[in-house]
């Protein structure tokens, strides 16, 4: 399924979500600000309700607990992912995901689930040039996560 820069779907093996990385997501300096150390899991007009899908389907198997992101109360979970960047071998990384059920209730379709880059992945992203590359998140039927950029 395709829609405005990303796809979300299910095949017989995995849950899959894709999008083009923004400069900020890819850790590239932006003209008026700084790159953010996380990946916003956006909807971009897709028919799936991603405000619910990421928390209730894609990351449903994680152990969620109360947490904080800045001043906001959120749910947090840690997950292991095989992260693959172009030309590099996959690396196992532990990443945090946050979900704020109230973040998307502004009527502006603000993403309410974010993956927070660990320091090593953030540094590798900053050393590369991945803006406008496609990122793919997968969760296998066995519950294993992978993140690849191509």
C-alpha positions, 0 to 999 in steps of 0.5 A, spaced: 500 500 500 502 506 498 500 513 500 504 520 500 511 517 502 510 511 506 507 505 506 504 501 511 502 493 511 502 486 512 505 480 509 505 473 511 511 474 515 511 481 518 508 488 519 511 493 515 512 500 515 516 505 510 517 512 509 522 517 506 527 520 512 526 527 513 533 531 514 531 531 521 529 524 522 536 522 518 540 527 523 542 532 518 542 539 521 536 543 519 536 551 517 532 553 523 534 548 529 537 541 530 536 534 528 531 531 533 534 524 536 528 520 534 524 518 528 517 520 528 512 514 526 508 519 521 501 517 518 502 522 512 494 521 510 494 513 510 488 510 511 490 506 517 489 510 524 497 510 525 495 514 532 493 507 534 496 502 529 503 503 532 501 502 539 496 496 539 499 492 533 506 494 531 509 494 538 503 491 541 508 485 544 512 490 548 512 491 555 510 498 556 510 502 562 509 509 564 515 514 563 516 521 561 518 525 554 520 532 556 515 534 560 509 529 557 507 523 561 508 517 555 508 510 555 515 507 554 518 500 552 525 498 550 526 493 544 531 490 540 532 491 533 537 489 527 539 496 524 542 496 517 544 502 514 547 502 507 553 498 506 554 496 513 552 490 516 546 489 521 547 491 528 543 489 534 541 495 538 536 496 543 532 502 542 526 506 546 519 507 543 514 512 546 507 513 545 503 519 547 495 517 546 494 525 547 499 527 542 495 526 536 489 529 539 490 536 536 487 535 530 493 536 526 495 529 525 501 530 530 505 523 530 504 520 537 509 514 537 516 515 536 523 511 536 528 514 540 535 513 537 540 510 541 547 514 541 551 509 536 545 509 531 544 517 532 552 517 530 552 513 524 546 517 522 550 523 523 556 521 519 552 518 513 547 522 508 540 519 509 535 524 508 530 522 503 532 515 503 527 510 505 526 507 512 523 500 513 521 498 520 519 490 520 516 486 525 516 479 524 511 474 526 516 471 531 516 478 534 523 480 532 524 487 529 528 490 524 530 497 521 533 498 514 535 504 510 536 504 503 
